């Protein structure tokens, strides 16, 4: 986990709450990456 308060890892389980719902109130930047 990042030490920056606005940088976080979202999982498949938390994506809707962490990203989609928050994006209704504030802009959200998503960086997708794969290993």
C-alpha positions in Angstrom: 0.0 0.0 0.0 1.2 3.5 -0.8 2.0 6.0 1.9 0.2 8.6 -0.2 -3.4 9.1 1.0 -4.9 9.3 -2.5 -3.0 6.4 -4.0 -4.4 3.0 -3.4 -4.8 -0.5 -4.8 -8.3 -1.6 -5.7 -9.1 -5.2 -6.1 -11.9 -6.8 -8.1 -13.9 -7.0 -4.9 -13.3 -3.3 -3.9 -13.4 -1.7 -7.4 -17.0 -0.6 -7.3 -16.8 1.0 -3.8 -13.2 2.4 -4.1 -13.4 3.7 -7.7 -16.9 3.8 -9.2 -18.8 5.3 -6.3 -16.0 7.8 -5.4 -15.9 8.9 -9.0 -19.5 10.3 -8.6 -18.1 12.8 -6.1 -14.6 13.6 -7.3 -12.5 12.8 -10.4 -10.7 9.5 -10.3 -7.6 8.5 -12.3 -7.2 4.8 -12.9 -3.9 3.2 -13.9 -4.5 -0.4 -15.1 -1.5 -2.7 -15.3 -0.9 -6.4 -15.6 1.9 -8.7 -14.6 
